[in-house]
Amino acid sequence: MEIEKLEAFLSVCQTLNFTKASKHLHVSQSAITARIKALESTLDTRLFFRDKRTVRLTEAGITFLPFAERMFRLFNESKLSMSQQFDHHIVLGGHGAGWQHYFFNQIVAFRKSHPKVAIKINSYLDDYKNVTQLLDGTIHIALRHDPPNHPKVSNIFLFEDEVILVSAEKGLVVSQTDFFTDKYCHVGNRFPDWFPKVFGHGLTPALELDDSTIITNMLLQGGLFGFLTKSLASPFIKEEKLFIVQSDFQIDIPNIQVFASFLTEKKSHINVRLGLNMLGVKLKNED
């Protein structure tokens, strides 16, 4: 199956517009149409419903989409693996905040000590894609708070961090009802297990973002309060730009734990070992 056909299919899926897909790939619209028709002929099924106004996936197209994404990722990773520019390459996945706040200095130091190792970090991956791409082999190491309990995956504990409630307002004390106002901002795309035990299942945050850096900047503007990890908030607390918020009710927050996950069969693979080394992990059989 030609990669150009997959690329055309994925581009149309993303834009739901043949004209926009052609502009994105810098080819003619007729070329996009021809590639989609050729792919449908290869698969012996129709992938899109198309009329003058709309384009949408057929059931077959919906089924084929994750396979197309996987094949396209594998193709791109194979190009990286065969590159003659570097001796080795490592691909890691995990939320962006972790790389910035926990591993930034280690990445900088590793690049200086390993100039012939290419590093690719997929910081946009959600938990599901993180695991599926690990199992696919398109990433070597996944960073997760809840490591997958999978027979093919090994997990190494890296560190844990506290979660604290902070605000730019000094001496702020909040009650349970304050979390249901527009003053509370929530970081993450889901609630941790402890959250509904404290606030129930009916809380919808007035502001919710999956990027802790943006949430931090929002908190620094004032007028809001929210949870951050202690390692992220500490520099701002020392500078008295953020302050720990007290509550008039009990909040028992467990520490978050971060693990490095990798395929067990790849444990001795040089790319996995280099990735773990960059994260500060030294396997027992290393010198």
C-alpha positions as CSV (number, residue, x, y, z in Angstrom):
1,M,0.0,0.0,0.0
2,E,1.6,3.3,-1.1
3,I,2.2,5.8,1.7
4,E,0.8,8.6,-0.5
5,K,-2.6,7.0,-0.4
6,L,-2.5,6.7,3.4
7,E,-1.4,10.3,3.7
8,A,-4.2,11.5,1.5
9,F,-6.8,9.4,3.5
10,L,-5.5,10.8,6.8
11,S,-5.5,14.4,5.5
12,V,-9.1,14.1,4.3
13,C,-10.1,12.6,7.6
14,Q,-8.6,15.5,9.4
15,T,-10.1,18.3,7.2
16,L,-13.2,16.5,5.9
17,N,-12.6,18.5,2.8
18,F,-10.8,17.4,-0.4
19,T,-9.7,20.9,-1.3
20,K,-8.2,21.6,2.1
21,A,-6.5,18.2,2.1
22,S,-4.9,19.0,-1.3
23,K,-3.6,22.4,0.0
24,H,-2.3,20.7,3.1
25,L,-0.3,18.1,1.1
26,H,0.6,20.7,-1.7
27,V,-0.9,18.6,-4.4
28,S,-3.9,19.1,-6.7
29,Q,-7.4,18.1,-5.7
30,S,-7.6,15.6,-8.5
31,A,-4.5,13.9,-7.1
32,I,-6.2,13.6,-3.7
33,T,-9.3,12.2,-5.4
34,A,-7.3,9.7,-7.4
35,R,-5.4,8.5,-4.3
36,I,-8.6,8.0,-2.3
37,K,-10.2,6.1,-5.2
38,A,-7.0,3.9,-5.6
39,L,-7.1,3.2,-1.8
40,E,-10.8,2.3,-1.9
41,S,-10.0,0.0,-4.9
42,T,-7.2,-1.7,-3.0
43,L,-9.4,-2.2,0.1
44,D,-12.5,-3.0,-2.1
45,T,-14.7,-0.7,0.0
46,R,-15.9,2.8,0.1
47,L,-14.2,5.0,2.8
48,F,-16.1,8.3,2.4
49,F,-19.6,9.6,1.8
50,R,-19.2,12.7,-0.4
51,D,-21.7,15.2,-1.8
52,K,-21.4,18.8,-2.9
53,R,-21.4,20.1,0.7
54,T,-20.1,17.5,3.0
55,V,-17.5,14.7,3.4
56,R,-17.8,12.1,6.1
57,L,-16.4,8.7,6.8
58,T,-18.3,5.5,6.1
59,E,-18.4,2.7,8.7
60,A,-15.6,1.1,6.8
61,G,-13.6,4.4,6.9
62,I,-14.1,4.7,10.6
63,T,-12.8,1.1,11.1
64,F,-9.8,1.7,8.8
65,L,-8.7,5.0,10.4
66,P,-6.8,3.6,13.4
67,F,-5.0,1.1,11.2
68,A,-4.1,3.9,8.7
69,E,-2.7,6.0,11.6
70,R,-0.7,3.1,12.9
71,M,0.8,2.2,9.4
72,F,1.7,5.9,8.8
73,R,3.4,6.2,12.2
74,L,5.3,3.0,11.6
75,F,6.5,4.2,8.2
76,N,7.7,7.5,9.7
77,E,9.5,5.7,12.6
78,S,11.2,3.3,10.1
79,K,12.6,6.3,8.2
80,L,14.0,7.6,11.5
81,S,15.5,4.2,12.4
82,M,17.3,4.0,9.0
83,S,18.7,7.5,9.2
84,Q,22.4,7.6,8.6
85,Q,22.8,10.9,10.4
86,F,22.7,9.5,13.9
87,D,23.9,6.2,15.5
88,H,20.7,5.7,17.4
89,H,17.3,7.2,18.0
90,I,14.9,7.2,20.9
91,V,11.3,8.0,20.8
92,L,9.4,8.7,24.1
93,G,5.8,9.7,24.8
94,G,4.0,11.4,27.7
95,H,2.3,14.6,28.8
96,G,4.2,17.8,27.9
97,A,4.3,19.1,31.5
98,G,6.4,16.2,32.7
99,W,9.1,16.8,30.1
100,Q,9.3,20.4,30.9
101,H,9.2,20.4,34.7
102,Y,10.9,17.1,35.6
103,F,13.2,16.1,32.8
104,F,14.2,19.3,31.0
105,N,17.7,19.5,32.5
106,Q,18.3,15.8,32.0
107,I,17.4,16.1,28.3
108,V,19.8,19.0,27.9
109,A,22.6,17.1,29.6
110,F,21.9,13.9,27.6
111,R,22.1,15.7,24.3
112,K,25.5,17.1,25.2
113,S,26.8,13.7,26.3
114,H,25.2,11.8,23.4
115,P,25.4,14.0,20.3
116,K,24.9,11.1,17.9
117,V,21.6,10.0,19.4
118,A,18.4,11.5,17.9
119,I,15.6,12.2,20.4
120,K,11.9,12.5,19.6
121,I,9.4,13.3,22.3
122,N,5.7,13.0,21.6
123,S,4.3,15.3,24.3
124,Y,0.8,15.4,22.9
125,L,-0.2,11.8,23.5
126,D,-3.1,11.0,25.8
127,D,-3.0,8.0,28.0
128,Y,-4.7,5.7,25.4
129,K,-2.4,6.7,22.5
130,N,0.6,6.5,24.8
131,V,-0.1,2.8,25.5
132,T,-1.2,1.8,22.0
133,Q,1.9,3.4,20.4
134,L,4.1,1.7,23.0
135,L,2.6,-1.7,22.1
136,D,2.9,-0.8,18.4
137,G,6.6,-0.2,18.9
138,T,6.4,3.4,17.6
139,I,7.6,4.8,20.9
140,H,10.3,3.1,23.0
141,I,9.3,4.5,26.5
142,A,6.0,6.0,27.8
143,L,5.7,8.1,30.9
144,R,2.5,7.5,32.8
145,H,1.0,8.2,36.2
146,D,-0.9,4.9,36.0
147,P,1.4,2.3,34.4
148,P,-0.4,-0.2,32.2
149,N,-0.9,-3.7,33.7
150,H,-0.1,-5.5,30.5
151,P,1.8,-8.8,30.2
152,K,4.1,-7.3,27.5
153,V,5.0,-4.2,29.4
154,S,7.5,-3.5,32.2
155,N,7.2,-0.4,34.4
156,I,10.0,1.3,36.4
157,F,9.1,3.8,39.1
158,L,10.8,7.2,38.5
159,F,9.6,9.6,41.2
160,E,6.6,10.9,43.1
161,D,5.4,14.4,43.7
162,E,2.9,16.2,46.0
163,V,-0.2,17.9,44.8
164,I,-1.0,21.2,46.5
165,L,-3.7,23.9,46.2
166,V,-2.3,27.3,45.3
167,S,-3.3,30.8,44.4
168,A,-1.7,34.2,43.8
169,E,-3.7,35.5,46.8
170,K,-1.8,35.3,50.0
171,G,-3.7,33.9,53.0
172,L,-6.6,32.5,50.9
173,V,-8.9,30.0,52.7
174,V,-11.5,28.1,50.6
175,S,-14.5,26.1,51.4
176,Q,-16.0,23.2,49.4
177,T,-18.5,25.4,47.7
178,D,-15.7,27.6,46.3
179,F,-14.8,24.8,43.9
180,F,-18.2,25.2,42.3
181,T,-17.5,28.8,41.4
182,D,-15.6,30.5,38.5
183,K,-12.6,30.9,40.9
184,Y,-11.5,27.3,40.6
185,C,-9.5,26.1,37.6
186,H,-8.7,22.5,37.0
187,V,-5.7,20.9,35.3
188,G,-6.1,17.6,33.5
189,N,-8.5,16.0,31.1
190,R,-10.1,13.8,33.8
191,F,-10.5,13.9,37.6
192,P,-8.1,11.8,39.7
193,D,-9.7,9.0,41.7
194,W,-9.6,11.0,45.0
195,F,-11.4,14.0,43.5
196,P,-15.1,12.7,43.4
197,K,-14.6,11.3,46.9
198,V,-14.2,14.9,48.1
199,F,-16.4,16.8,45.7
200,G,-18.9,14.2,44.4
201,H,-19.6,13.6,40.7
202,G,-21.5,16.8,39.9
203,L,-18.6,19.3,39.7
204,T,-18.0,20.9,36.3
205,P,-14.9,23.3,36.5
206,A,-15.5,26.7,35.1
207,L,-12.0,26.5,33.6
208,E,-10.4,23.2,32.7
209,L,-7.1,22.7,30.8
210,D,-4.9,19.7,30.1
211,D,-1.7,21.9,30.2
212,S,-0.3,22.7,33.6
213,T,1.9,25.5,32.1
214,I,-1.2,27.4,30.9
215,I,-3.0,26.8,34.2
216,T,0.1,28.1,36.1
217,N,0.0,31.3,34.0
218,M,-3.7,31.7,34.6
219,L,-3.1,31.3,38.4
220,L,-0.3,33.9,38.3
221,Q,-2.8,36.4,36.8
222,G,-4.7,36.3,40.1
223,G,-8.3,35.7,41.1
224,L,-8.1,31.9,40.7
225,F,-7.0,28.9,42.7
226,G,-6.2,25.4,41.6
227,F,-4.1,22.3,42.2
228,L,-0.5,22.0,40.9
229,T,2.3,19.6,41.7
230,K,4.7,20.9,44.3
231,S,7.7,20.7,42.0
232,L,5.9,23.0,39.5
233,A,4.6,25.5,42.1
234,S,7.7,25.7,44.4
235,P,9.7,28.2,42.3
236,F,6.7,30.6,42.3
237,I,6.1,30.0,46.0
238,K,9.7,30.9,46.8
239,E,9.3,34.1,44.8
240,E,6.0,34.8,46.6
241,K,4.1,34.8,43.3
242,L,2.0,31.9,44.4
243,F,0.8,30.9,47.9
244,I,-0.5,27.7,49.4
245,V,-4.2,27.8,49.8
246,Q,-5.8,26.6,53.1
247,S,-9.2,24.9,53.2
248,D,-11.8,24.7,55.9
249,F,-12.4,21.1,55.2
250,Q,-10.2,18.0,54.9
251,I,-8.6,17.1,51.5
252,D,-6.6,13.9,51.5
253,I,-4.6,14.0,48.3
254,P,-2.2,11.1,47.6
255,N,1.1,11.8,45.9
256,I,1.2,11.3,42.2
257,Q,3.7,8.7,40.9
258,V,5.4,8.6,37.6
259,F,6.6,5.5,35.8
260,A,8.6,4.7,32.7
261,S,6.9,1.9,30.7
262,F,8.5,-0.1,27.9
263,L,8.1,-3.4,26.2
264,T,9.7,-6.2,28.3
265,E,11.1,-7.9,25.2
266,K,12.9,-4.6,24.3
267,K,14.5,-4.2,27.7
268,S,18.0,-4.9,26.4
269,H,17.4,-2.9,23.2
270,I,19.9,0.0,22.9
271,N,17.1,2.6,22.2
272,V,15.2,1.6,25.4
273,R,18.4,1.6,27.5
274,L,19.4,5.0,26.1
275,G,16.0,6.4,26.9
276,L,16.0,5.1,30.4
277,N,19.5,6.5,30.9
278,M,18.3,9.9,29.8
279,L,15.5,9.6,32.5
280,G,18.1,8.8,35.1
281,V,17.4,5.0,35.3
282,K,20.4,2.7,35.3
283,L,19.5,-1.0,34.8
284,K,21.1,-3.5,37.1
285,N,23.2,-5.2,34.5
286,E,24.7,-1.9,33.3
287,D,28.2,-1.2,34.2
